[in-house]
Amino acid sequence: MGLFSKFAFFLGVRKKEVNVLVVGLNNSGKSTVVNHFKNEEERVTEIVPTVGFSVEKFQNQNLAFTAFDMSGHGRYRDLWEHYYKDCHGIIFVVDSSDRLRLVVVKEELDLLLQHPDICNRKIPVLFFANKMDCKDALSSVKIAAGLGLDKIMDKPWHIAASNALTGEGLQEGVEWLTQQIRDVVLNKS
């Protein structure tokens, strides 16, 4: 990025475009999270399970996000890796009330973190411990412990308790991700 481009970006004249990958098991709330950040007139009222993936756009501060909302069904999870190389950040949505599949979430997270297109990059990972309103939901601290997040030393990460239906916790998480991506993207330029 040239000096003029950086100056324009800092003044807010020019938006930086970034790609984020939204992953997690099926029924964790990925599409509902992404829907929350879209413009009011673009939001959908009925969320249906994603088949394959969908591409959505939203903005936060001076970043224009292109979100690749990936299906979490087992047969589609192999698609995730095709988008690792070009992403600037990852949003990993976890259903906090689905205690039985926390082991599967950990396996998928470990596969993601060990992938050659991810493991050597300081890519920020935002975890949403979603569905916190459910009676049996684990706290974000317990989710972090169950996933072994404290062992992630080479990437910035953050976990936010969230309820995608009400929007609770989502803005805080995306603010963190925006700052991390801004630091990583601008420092590389």
Contact map, one row per residue, 1 for C-alpha under 8 A:
111011000000000000000000000000000000000000000000000000000000000000000000000000000000000000000000000000000000000000000000000000000000000000000000000000000000000000000000000000000000000000001
111111000000000000000000000000000000000000000000000000000000000000000000000000000000000000000000000000000000000000000000000000000000000000000000000000000000000000000000000000000000000000000
111111100000000000000000000000000000000000000000000000000000000000000000000000000000000000000000000000000000000000000000000000000000000000000000000000000000000000000000000000000000000000000
011111110000000000000000000000000000000000000000000000000000000000000000000000000000000000000000000000000000000000000000000000000000000000000000000000000000000000000000000000000000000000000
111111111000010000000000000000000000000000000000000000000000000000000000000000000000000000000000000000000000000000000000000000000000000000000000000000000000000000000000000000000000000000000
111111111100000000000000000000000000000000000000000000000000000000000000000000000000000000000000000000000000000000000000000000000000000000000000000000000000000000000000000000000000000000000
001111111110000000000000000000000000000000000000000000000000000000000000000000000000000000000000000000000000000000000000000000000000000000000000000000000000000000000000000000000000000000000
000111111111110000000000000000000000000000000000000000000000000000000000000000000000000000000000000000000000000000000000000000000000000000000000000000000000000000000000000000000000000000000
000011111111111100000000000000000000000000000000000000000000010000000000000000000000000000000000000000000000000000000000000000000000000000000000000000000000000000000000000000000000000000000
000001111111100000000000000000000000000000000000000000000000000000000000000000000000000000000000000000000000000000000000000000000000000000000000000000000000000000000000000000000000000000000
000000111111110000000000000000000000000000000000000000000000000000000000000000000000000000000000000000000000000000000000000000000000000000000000000000000000000000000000000000000000000000000
000000011111111000000000000000000000000000000000000000000000010000000000000000000000000000000000000000000000000000000000000000000000000000000000000000000000000000000000000000000000000000000
000000011111111000000000000000000000000000000000000000000000000000000000000000000000000000000000000000000000000000000000000000000000000000000000000000000000000000000000000000000000000000000
000010011011111100000000000000000000000000000000000000000000010000000000000000000000000000000000000000000000000000000000000000000000000000000000000000000000000000000000000000000000000000000
000000001001111110000000000000000000000000000000000000000000011100000000000000000000000000000000000000000000000000000000000000000000000000000000000000000000000000000000000000000000000000000
000000001000011111000000000000000000000000000000000000000000011100000000000000000000000000000000000000000000000000000000000000000000000000000000000000000000000000000000000000000000000000000
000000000000001111100000000000000000000000000000000000000000001111000000000000000000000000000000000000000000000000000000000000000000000000000000000000000000000000000000000000000000000000000
000000000000000111110000000000000000000000000000000000000000001111000000000000000000001100000000000000000000000000000000000000000000000000000000000000000000000000000000000000000000000000000
000000000000000011111000000000000000000000000000000000000000000011110000000000000000011110000000000000000000000000000000000000000000000000000000000000000000000000000000000000000000000000000
000000000000000001111100000000000000000000000000000000000000000011110000000000000000001111100000000000000000000000000000000000000000000000000000000000000000000000000000000000000000000000000
000000000000000000111110000000000000000000000000000000000000000000111100000000000011001011100000000000000000000000000000000000000000000000000000000000000000000000000000000000000000000000000
000000000000000000011111000001000000000000000000000000000000000000111100000000000000000001111000000000000000000000000000000000000000000000000000000000000000000000000000000000000000000000000
000000000000000000001111100001000000000000000000000000000000000000001111000000010000000001111000000000000000000000000000000000000000000000000000000000000000000000000000000000000000000000000
000000000000000000000111110101000000000000000000000000000000000000000111000000000000000000011100000000001000000000000000000000000000000000000000000000000000000000000000000000000000000000000
000000000000000000000011111100000000000000000000000000000000000000000011110000000000000000001110000000001000000000000000000000000000000000000000000000000000000000000000000000000000000000000
000000000000000000000001111110000000000000000000100000000000000000000011100000000000000000000000000000000000000000000000000000000000000000000000000000000000000000000000000000000000000000000
000000000000000000000000111111000000000000000000100000000000000000000001000000000000000000000010000000000000000000000000000000000000000000000000000000000000000000000000000000000000000000000
000000000000000000000001111111000000000000000000000000000000000000000000000000000000000000001110000000000000000000000000000000000110000000000000000000000000000000000000000000000000000000000
000000000000000000000000011111111000000000000000000000000000000000000000000000000000000000001110000000000000000000000000000000000110000000000000000000000000000000010000000000000000000000000
000000000000000000000111001111111100000000000000000000000000000000001000000000000000000000001000000000000000000000000000000000000000000000000000000000000000000000000000000000000000000000000
000000000000000000000000000011111110000000000010110000000000000000001000000000000000000000000000000000000000000000000000000000000000000000000000000000000000000000000000000000000000000000000
000000000000000000000000000011111111000000000010000000000000000000000000000000000000000000000000000000000000000000000000000000000000000000000000000000000000000000011000000000000000000000000
000000000000000000000000000011111111100000000000000000000000000000000000000000000000000000000000000000000000000000000000000000000000000000000000000000000000000000011010010000000000000000000
000000000000000000000000000001111111110000000000000000010000000000101000000000000000000000000000000000000000000000000000000000000000000000000000000000000000000000000000000000000000000000000
000000000000000000000000000000111111110000110000000000000000000000000000000000000000000000000000000000000000000000000000000000000000000000000000000000000000000000000000000000000000000000000
000000000000000000000000000000011111110000100000000000000000000000000000000000000000000000000000000000000000000000000000000000000000000000000000000000000000000000010010000000000000000000000
000000000000000000000000000000001111111000000000000000000110000000000000000000000000000000000000000000000000000000000000000000000000000000000000000000000000000000000000000000000000000000000
000000000000000000000000000000000111111101100000000000011110000000000000000000000000000000000000000000000000000000000000000000000000000000000000000000000000000000000000000000000000000000000
000000000000000000000000000000000000111111100000000000000100000000000000000000000000000000000000000000000000000000000000000000000000000000000000000000000000000000000000000000000000000000000
000000000000000000000000000000000000011111100000000000000000000000000000000000000000000000000000000000000000000000000000000000000000000000000000000000000000000000000000000000000000000000000
000000000000000000000000000000000000001111100000000000000000000000000000000000000000000000000000000000000000000000000000000000000000000000000000000000000000000000000000000000000000000000000
000000000000000000000000000000000000011111110000000000000000000000000000000000000000000000000000000000000000000000000000000000000000000000000000000000000000000000000000000000000000000000000
000000000000000000000000000000000011011111111000000000000000000000000000000000000000000000000000000000000000000000000000000000000000000000000000000000000000000000000000000000000000000000000
000000000000000000000000000000000010000001111110000000000000000000000000000000000000000000000000000000000000000000000000000000000000000000000000000000000000000000000000000000000000000000000
000000000000000000000000000000000000000000111110000000000000000000000000000000000000000000000000000000000000000000000000000000000000000000000000000000000000000000000000000000000000000000000
000000000000000000000000000000000000000000011111000000000000000000000000000000000000000000000000000000000000000000000000000000000000000000000000000000000000000000000000000000000000000000000
000000000000000000000000000000110000000000011111100000000000000000000000000000000000000000000000000000000000000000000000000000000000000000000000000000000000000000000000000000000000000000000
000000000000000000000000000000000000000000000111110000000000000000000000000000000000000000000000000000000000000000000000000000000000000000000000000000000000000000000000000000000000000000000
000000000000000000000000011000100000000000000011111000000000000000000010000000000000000000000000000000000000000000000000000000000000000000000000000000000000000000000000000000000000000000000
000000000000000000000000000000100000000000000001111111000000000000001111000000000000000000000000000000000000000000000000000000000000000000000000000000000000000000000000000000000000000000000
000000000000000000000000000000000000000000000000111111000000000000000010000100000000000000000000000000000000000000000000000000000000000000000000000000000000000000000000000000000000000000000
000000000000000000000000000000000000000000000000011111000000000000000110000100100000000000000000000000000000000000000000000000000000000000000000000000000000000000000000000000000000000000000
000000000000000000000000000000000000000000000000011111100000000000011110000000000000000000000000000000000000000000000000000000000000000000000000000000000000000000000000000000000000000000000
000000000000000000000000000000000000000000000000011111110000000000011100000000000000000000000000000000000000000000000000000000000000000000000000000000000000000000000000000000000000000000000
000000000000000000000000000000000000000000000000000011111000000001111000000000000000000000000000000000000000000000000000000000000000000000000000000000000000000000000000000000000000000000000
000000000000000000000000000000000100010000000000000001111100000001111000000000000000000000000000000000000000000000000000000000000000000000000000000000000000000000000000000000000000000000000
000000000000000000000000000000000000010000000000000000111110000111100000000000000000000000000000000000000000000000000000000000000000000000000000000000000000000000000000000000000000000000000
000000000000000000000000000000000000111000000000000000011111000111100000000000000000000000000000000000000000000000000000000000000000000000000000000000000000000000000000000000000000000000000
000000000000000000000000000000000000110000000000000000001111111110000000000000000000000000000000000000000000000000000000000000000000000000000000000000000000000000000000000000000000000000000
000000000000000000000000000000000000000000000000000000000111111110000000000000000000000000000000000000000000000000000000000000000000000000000000000000000000000000000000000001100100000000000
000000000000000000000000000000000000000000000000000000000011111000000000000000000000000000000000000000000000000000000000000000000000000000000000000000000000000000000000000000000100000000000
000000001001011100000000000000000000000000000000000000000011111100000000000000000000000000000000000000000000000000000000000000000000000000000000000000000000000000000000000000000000000000000
000000000000001111000000000000000000000000000000000000000011111110000000000000000000000000000000000000000000000000000000000000000000000000000000000000000000000000000000000000000100010000000
000000000000001111000000000000000000000000000000000000001111011111000000000000000000000000000000000000000000000000000000000000000000000000000000000000000000000000000000000000000000000000000
000000000000000011110000000000000000000000000000000000001111001111100000000000000000000000000000000000000000000000000000000000000000000000000000000000000000000000000000000000000000000000000
000000000000000011110000000000000000000000000000000000111100000111110000000000000000000000000000000000000000000000000000000000000000000000000000000000000000000000000000000000000000000000000
000000000000000000111100000000000100000000000000000000111100000011111000000000000000000000000000000000000000000000000000000000000000000000000000000000000000000000000000000000000000000000000
000000000000000000111100000000000000000000000000000011110000000001111100000000000000000000000000000000000000000000000000000000000000000000000000000000000000000000000000000000000000000000000
000000000000000000001110000001100100000000000000010011110000000000111110000000000000000000000000000000000000000000000000000000000000000000000000000000000000000000000000000000000000000000000
000000000000000000001111000000000000000000000000010111000000000000011111000010110000000000000000000000000000000000000000000000000000000000000000000000000000000000000000000000000000000000000
000000000000000000000011110000000000000000000000111110000000000000001111100110000000000000000000000000000000000000000000000000000000000000000000000000000000000000000000000000000000000000000
000000000000000000000011111000000000000000000000010000000000000000000111110110000000000000000000000000000000000000000000000000000000000000000000000000000000000000000000000000000000000000000
000000000000000000000000110000000000000000000000000000000000000000000011111110000000000000000000000000000000000000000000000000000000000000000000000000000000000000000000000000000000000000000
000000000000000000000000100000000000000000000000000000000000000000000001111110000000000000000000000000000000000000000000000000000000000000000000000000000000000000000000000000000000000000000
000000000000000000000000000000000000000000000000000000000000000000000000111111000000000000000000000000000000000000000000000000000000000000000000000000000000000000000000000000000000000000000
000000000000000000000000000000000000000000000000001100000000000000000011111111110000000000000000000000000000000000000000000000000000000000000000000000000000000000000000000000000000000000000
000000000000000000000000000000000000000000000000000000000000000000000111111111110000000000000000000000000000000000000000000000000000000000000000000000000000000000000000000000000000000000000
000000000000000000000000000000000000000000000000000000000000000000000000001111111100000000000000000000000000000000000000000000000000000000000000000000000000000000000000000000000000000000000
000000000000000000000000000000000000000000000000000100000000000000000100000111111110000000000000000000000000000000000000000000000000000000000000000000000000000000000000000000000000000000000
000000000000000000000010000000000000000000000000000000000000000000000100000111111111000000000000000000000000000000000000000000000000000000000000000000000000000000000000000000000000000000000
000000000000000000000000000000000000000000000000000000000000000000000000000001111111100000000000000000000000000100101000000000000000000000000000000000000000000000000000000000000000000000000
000000000000000000000000000000000000000000000000000000000000000000000000000001111111100000000000000000000000000000000000000000000000000000000000000000000000000000000000000000000000000000000
000000000000000000001000000000000000000000000000000000000000000000000000000000111111111000000000000000000000000000000000000000000000000000000000000000000000000000000000000000000000000000000
000000000000000000001000000000000000000000000000000000000000000000000000000000011111111000000000000000000000000000001100000000000000000000000000000000000000000000000000000000000000000000000
000000000000000000000000000000000000000000000000000000000000000000000000000000001111111000000000000000000000000000001100000000000000000000000000000000000000000000000000000000000000000000000
000000000000000000100000000000000000000000000000000000000000000000000000000000000011111100000000000000000000000000000000000000000000000000000000000000000000000000000000000000000000000000000
000000000000000001111000000000000000000000000000000000000000000000000000000000000011111111000000000000000000000000000000000000000000000000000000000000000000000000000000000000000000000000000
000000000000000001110000000000000000000000000000000000000000000000000000000000000000011111000000000000000000000000000000001100000000000000000000000000000000000000000000000000000000100010000
000000000000000000111000000000000000000000000000000000000000000000000000000000000000001111100000000000000000000000000000001111000000000000000000000000000000000000000000000000001000100000000
000000000000000000011110000000000000000000000000000000000000000000000000000000000000001111110000000000000000000000000000001111000000000000000000000000000000000000000000000000000000000000000
000000000000000000011110000000000000000000000000000000000000000000000000000000000000000011111000000000000000000000000000000011110000000000000000000000000000000000000000000000000000000000000
000000000000000000000111000000000000000000000000000000000000000000000000000000000000000001111100000000000000000000000000000011110000000000000000000000000000000000000000000000000000000000000
000000000000000000000111100111000000000000000000000000000000000000000000000000000000000000111110000000000000000000000000000000111100000000000000000000000000000000000000000000000000000000000
000000000000000000000001100110000000000000000000000000000000000000000000000000000000000000011111000000001000000000000000000000111100000000000000000000000000000000000000000000000000000000000
000000000000000000000000101110000000000000000000000000000000000000000000000000000000000000001111110000000000000000000000000000001110000000000000000000000000000000000000000000000000000000000
000000000000000000000000000000000000000000000000000000000000000000000000000000000000000000000111111000000000000000000000000000001111000011110010000000000000000000000000000000000000000000000
000000000000000000000000000000000000000000000000000000000000000000000000000000000000000000000011111000000000000000000000000000000011011111000000000000000000000000000000000000000000000000000
000000000000000000000000000000000000000000000000000000000000000000000000000000000000000000000011111111000000000000000000000000000000000010000000000000000000000000000000000000000000000000000
000000000000000000000000000000000000000000000000000000000000000000000000000000000000000000000001111111000000000000000000000000000000000011000000000000000000000000000000000000000000000000000
000000000000000000000000000000000000000000000000000000000000000000000000000000000000000000000000011111100000000000000000000000000000000000000000000000000000000000000000000000000000000000000
000000000000000000000000000000000000000000000000000000000000000000000000000000000000000000000000011111111000000000000000000000000000000000000000000000000000000000000000000000000000000000000
000000000000000000000000000000000000000000000000000000000000000000000000000000000000000000000000011111111100000000000000000000000000000000000000011000000000000000000000000000000000000000000
000000000000000000000000000000000000000000000000000000000000000000000000000000000000000000000000000111111110000000000000000000000000000000000000011000000000000000000000000000000000000000000
000000000000000000000000000000000000000000000000000000000000000000000000000000000000000000000000000011111111000000000000000000000000000000000000000000000000000000000000000000000000000000000
000000000000000000000001100000000000000000000000000000000000000000000000000000000000000000000100000011111111100000000000000000000000000000000000001000000000000000000000000000000000000000000
000000000000000000000000000000000000000000000000000000000000000000000000000000000000000000000000000001111111110000000000000000000000000000000000011100000000000000000000000000000000000000000
000000000000000000000000000000000000000000000000000000000000000000000000000000000000000000000000000000111111111000000000000000000000000000000000000000000000000000000000000000000000000000000
000000000000000000000000000000000000000000000000000000000000000000000000000000000000000000000000000000011111111100000000000000000000000000000000000000000000000000000000000000000000000000000
000000000000000000000000000000000000000000000000000000000000000000000000000000000000000000000000000000001111111110000000000000000000000000000000001000000000000000000000000000000000000000000
000000000000000000000000000000000000000000000000000000000000000000000000000000000000000000000000000000000111111111000000000000000000000000000000000000000000000000000000000000000000000000000
000000000000000000000000000000000000000000000000000000000000000000000000000000000000000000000000000000000011111111100000000000000000000000000000000000000000000000000000000000000000000000000
000000000000000000000000000000000000000000000000000000000000000000000000000000001000000000000000000000000001111111100100000000000000000000000000000000000000000000000000000000000000000000000
000000000000000000000000000000000000000000000000000000000000000000000000000000000000000000000000000000000000111111100110000000000000000000000000000000000000000000000000000000000000000000000
000000000000000000000000000000000000000000000000000000000000000000000000000000000000000000000000000000000000011111110110000000000000000000000000000000000000000000000000000000000000000000000
000000000000000000000000000000000000000000000000000000000000000000000000000000001000000000000000000000000000001111111110000000000000000000000000000000000000000000000000000000000000000000000
000000000000000000000000000000000000000000000000000000000000000000000000000000000000000000000000000000000000000001111111000000000000000000000000000000000000000000000000000000000000000000000
000000000000000000000000000000000000000000000000000000000000000000000000000000001001100000000000000000000000000000111111100000000000000000000000000000000000000000000000000000000000000000000
000000000000000000000000000000000000000000000000000000000000000000000000000000000001100000000000000000000000000111111111101000000000000000000000000000000000000000000000000000000000000000000
000000000000000000000000000000000000000000000000000000000000000000000000000000000000000000000000000000000000000011111111100000000000000000000000000000000000000000000000000000000000000000000
000000000000000000000000000000000000000000000000000000000000000000000000000000000000000000000000000000000000000000011111110000000000000000000000000000000000000000000000000000000000000000000
000000000000000000000000000000000000000000000000000000000000000000000000000000000000000000000000000000000000000000001111111000000000000000000000000000000010000000000000000000000000000000000
000000000000000000000000000000000000000000000000000000000000000000000000000000000000000000000000000000000000000000000001111100000000000000000000000000000111000000000000000000000000000100000
000000000000000000000000000000000000000000000000000000000000000000000000000000000000000111000000000000000000000000000100111110000000000000000000000000000011000000000000000000000000100100000
000000000000000000000000000000000000000000000000000000000000000000000000000000000000000111000000000000000000000000000000011111000000000000000000000000000011100000000000000000001001100000000
000000000000000000000000000000000000000000000000000000000000000000000000000000000000000011110000000000000000000000000000001111100000000000000000000000000011110000000000000000001000000000000
000000000000000000000000000000000000000000000000000000000000000000000000000000000000000011110000000000000000000000000000000111110000000000000000000000000000111100000000000011001000000000000
000000000000000000000000000000000000000000000000000000000000000000000000000000000000000000111100000000000000000000000000000011111000000000000000000000000000111100000000000000000000000000000
000000000000000000000000000000000000000000000000000000000000000000000000000000000000000000111100000000000000000000000000000001111100000000000000000000000000001111000000010010000000000000000
000000000000000000000000000000000000000000000000000000000000000000000000000000000000000000001111000000000000000000000000000000111111000000110010000000000000001111000000000000000000000000000
000000000000000000000000000110000000000000000000000000000000000000000000000000000000000000001111000000000000000000000000000000011111000000000000000000000000000011110000000000000000000000000
000000000000000000000000000110000000000000000000000000000000000000000000000000000000000000000011100000000000000000000000000000001111110010000000000000000000000001110000000000000000000000000
000000000000000000000000000000000000000000000000000000000000000000000000000000000000000000000001100000000000000000000000000000001111110011100000000000000000000011100000000000000000000000000
000000000000000000000000000000000000000000000000000000000000000000000000000000000000000000000000000000000000000000000000000000000011111010000000000000000000000000100000000000000000000000000
000000000000000000000000000000000000000000000000000000000000000000000000000000000000000000000000100000000000000000000000000000000011111110000000000000000000000000000000000000000000000000000
000000000000000000000000000000000000000000000000000000000000000000000000000000000000000000000000100000000000000000000000000000000000111110000000000000000000000000000000000000000000000000000
000000000000000000000000000000000000000000000000000000000000000000000000000000000000000000000000100000000000000000000000000000000000011111000000000000000000000000000000000000000000000000000
000000000000000000000000000000000000000000000000000000000000000000000000000000000000000000000001111000000000000000000000000000000011111111100000000000000000000000000000000000000000000000000
000000000000000000000000000000000000000000000000000000000000000000000000000000000000000000000001101000000000000000000000000000000001000111110110000000000000000000000000000000000000000000000
000000000000000000000000000000000000000000000000000000000000000000000000000000000000000000000001000000000000000000000000000000001001000011111110000000000000000010000000000000000000000000000
000000000000000000000000000000000000000000000000000000000000000000000000000000000000000000000001000000000000000000000000000000001000000001111111000000000000001110000000000000000000000000000
000000000000000000000000000000000000000000000000000000000000000000000000000000000000000000000000000000000000000000000000000000000000000000111111100000000000000000000000000000000000000000000
000000000000000000000000000000000000000000000000000000000000000000000000000000000000000000000000000000000000000000000000000000000000000001111111110000000000000000000000000000000000000000000
000000000000000000000000000000000000000000000000000000000000000000000000000000000000000000000001000000000000000000000000000000001000000001111111111000000000000000000000000000000000000000000
000000000000000000000000000000000000000000000000000000000000000000000000000000000000000000000000000000000000000000000000000000000000000000011111111111000000001000000000000000000000000000000
000000000000000000000000000000000000000000000000000000000000000000000000000000000000000000000000000000000000000000000000000000000000000000001111111111000000000000000000000000000000000000000
000000000000000000000000000000000000000000000000000000000000000000000000000000000000000000000000000001100100000000000000000000000000000000000111111110000000000000000000000000000000000000000
000000000000000000000000000000000000000000000000000000000000000000000000000000000000000000000000000001101100100000000000000000000000000000000011111110000000000000000000000000000000000000000
000000000000000000000000000000000000000000000000000000000000000000000000000000000000000000000000000000000100000000000000000000000000000000000001111111110000000000000000000000000000000000000
000000000000000000000000000000000000000000000000000000000000000000000000000000000000000000000000000000000000000000000000000000000000000000000001111111110000000000000000000000000000000000000
000000000000000000000000000000000000000000000000000000000000000000000000000000000000000000000000000000000000000000000000000000000000000000000001100111111000000000000000000000000000000000000
000000000000000000000000000000000000000000000000000000000000000000000000000000000000000000000000000000000000000000000000000000000000000000000000000111111000000000000000000000000000000000000
000000000000000000000000000000000000000000000000000000000000000000000000000000000000000000000000000000000000000000000000000000000000000000000000000111111110100000000000000000000000000000000
000000000000000000000000000000000000000000000000000000000000000000000000000000000000000000000000000000000000000000000000000000000000000000000000000001111111000000000000000000000000000000000
000000000000000000000000000000000000000000000000000000000000000000000000000000000000000000000000000000000000000000000000010000000000000000000000000000011111000000000000000000000000000000000
000000000000000000000000000000000000000000000000000000000000000000000000000000000000000000000000000000000000000000000000111110000000000000000000000000011111100000000000000000000000000000000
000000000000000000000000000000000000000000000000000000000000000000000000000000000000000000000000000000000000000000000000011110000000000000000000000000001111110000000000000000000001000000000
000000000000000000000000000000000000000000000000000000000000000000000000000000000000000000000000000000000000000000000000000111100000000000000000000000010011111000000000000000000000000000000
000000000000000000000000000000000000000000000000000000000000000000000000000000000000000000000000000000000000000000000000000011100000000000000000000000000001111100000000000010010000000000000
000000000000000000000000000000000000000000000000000000000000000000000000000000000000000000000000000000000000000000000000000001111000000000010001000000000000111110000000000010000000000000000
000000000000000000000000000000000000000000000000000000000000000000000000000000000000000000000000000000000000000000000000000001111000000000010000000000000000011111000000110110000000000000000
000000000000000000000000000000000000000000000000000000000000000000000000000000000000000000000000000000000000000000000000000000011101000000110000000000000000001111100001100000000000000000000
000000000000000000000000000000000000000000000000000000000000000000000000000000000000000000000000000000000000000000000000000000011111000000000000000000000000000111110011110000000000000000000
000000000000000000000000000000000000000000000000000000000000000000000000000000000000000000000000000000000000000000000000000000000111100000000000000000000000000011111111110000000000000000000
000000000000000000000000000010011001000000000000000000000000000000000000000000000000000000000000000000000000000000000000000000000110000000000000000000000000000001111111010000000000000000000
000000000000000000000000000000011000000000000000000000000000000000000000000000000000000000000000000000000000000000000000000000000000000000000000000000000000000000111111000000000000000000000
000000000000000000000000000000000000000000000000000000000000000000000000000000000000000000000000000000000000000000000000000000000000000000000000000000000000000000111111000000000000000000000
000000000000000000000000000000001001000000000000000000000000000000000000000000000000000000000000000000000000000000000000000000000000000000000000000000000000000001111111111000000000000000000
000000000000000000000000000000000000000000000000000000000000000000000000000000000000000000000000000000000000000000000000000000000000000000000000000000000000000011111111111000000000000000000
000000000000000000000000000000000000000000000000000000000000000000000000000000000000000000000000000000000000000000000000000000000000000000000000000000000000000111100011111110000000000000000
000000000000000000000000000000001000000000000000000000000000000000000000000000000000000000000000000000000000000000000000000000010000000000000000000000000000000101110011111111000000000000000
000000000000000000000000000000000000000000000000000000000000000000000000000000000000000000000000000000000000000000000000000000000000000000000000000000000000000000000011111111100000000000000
000000000000000000000000000000000000000000000000000000000000000000000000000000000000000000000000000000000000000000000000000000000000000000000000000000000000000100000000111111110000000000000
000000000000000000000000000000000000000000000000000000000000000000000000000000000000000000000000000000000000000000000000000001010000000000000000000000000000011100000000111111111000000000000
000000000000000000000000000000000000000000000000000000000001000000000000000000000000000000000000000000000000000000000000000001000000000000000000000000000000000000000000011111111100000000000
000000000000000000000000000000000000000000000000000000000001000000000000000000000000000000000000000000000000000000000000000000000000000000000000000000000000000000000000001111111110000000000
000000000000000000000000000000000000000000000000000000000000000000000000000000000000000000000000000000000000000000000000000000000000000000000000000000000000010000000000000111111111000000000
000000000000000000000000000000000000000000000000000000000000000000000000000000000000000010000000000000000000000000000000000111000000000000000000000000000000000000000000000011111111100000000
000000000000000000000000000000000000000000000000000000000001101000000000000000000000000000000000000000000000000000000000000000000000000000000000000000000000000000000000000001111111110000000
000000000000000000000000000000000000000000000000000000000000000000000000000000000000000000000000000000000000000000000000000000000000000000000000000000000000000000000000000000111111111000000
000000000000000000000000000000000000000000000000000000000000000000000000000000000000000000000000000000000000000000000000000100000000000000000000000000000001000000000000000000011111111100000
000000000000000000000000000000000000000000000000000000000000000000000000000000000000000110000000000000000000000000000000001100000000000000000000000000000000000000000000000000001111111110000
000000000000000000000000000000000000000000000000000000000000001000000000000000000000000000000000000000000000000000000000000000000000000000000000000000000000000000000000000000000111111111000
000000000000000000000000000000000000000000000000000000000000000000000000000000000000000000000000000000000000000000000000000000000000000000000000000000000000000000000000000000000011111111100
000000000000000000000000000000000000000000000000000000000000000000000000000000000000000000000000000000000000000000000000011000000000000000000000000000000000000000000000000000000001111111110
000000000000000000000000000000000000000000000000000000000000000000000000000000000000000100000000000000000000000000000000000000000000000000000000000000000000000000000000000000000000111111111
000000000000000000000000000000000000000000000000000000000000000000000000000000000000000000000000000000000000000000000000000000000000000000000000000000000000000000000000000000000000011111111
000000000000000000000000000000000000000000000000000000000000000000000000000000000000000000000000000000000000000000000000000000000000000000000000000000000000000000000000000000000000001111111
000000000000000000000000000000000000000000000000000000000000000000000000000000000000000000000000000000000000000000000000000000000000000000000000000000000000000000000000000000000000000111111
100000000000000000000000000000000000000000000000000000000000000000000000000000000000000000000000000000000000000000000000000000000000000000000000000000000000000000000000000000000000000011111
